[in-house]
Every structure is written in structure tokens, then in C-alpha cells.
């Protein structure tokens, strides 16, 4: 994940920093699960669209990183 963020940062630094902040917010919001299968707590498809430009580089899509 760290290498992925470096690659995306080289492509679009400002957008990658916004993605980093989004991921940190997500980590603060997500709670431990108590059911199986787990449900997505924070992820929305609209979040992917904000960072779509970063899909042009790297091994992983933004969707994969956010899931």
C-alpha cells in the first residue's frame, strides 16, 4: 500500500494527499465488526469517483485500496 501511494503521489501529488486524508478518516470511522459476513461501513461508490485519476498509475485501483 505504501509503494502504491508513492506511485500515485508521483502522478498526482495533491489528489494523492486527499486520498491519504480520506483513508485516515475512514480508519477513524470504521468500528470492529460483530457479524459475519461483514458489511461495508464507510465505503461509498461516490468516493471512488473523486480519485479516479489515480487509477491511471500503480498496481491497484482506488476502489481496491478503499475496500
Secondary structure as GFF3:
##gff-version 3
##sequence-region A 1 67
A	DSSP	alpha_helix	2	11	.	.	.	ID=ss1
A	DSSP	alpha_helix	13	29	.	.	.	ID=ss2
A	DSSP	alpha_helix	45	50	.	.	.	ID=ss3
A	DSSP	three_ten_helix	52	56	.	.	.	ID=ss4
A	DSSP	alpha_helix	62	66	.	.	.	ID=ss5
###
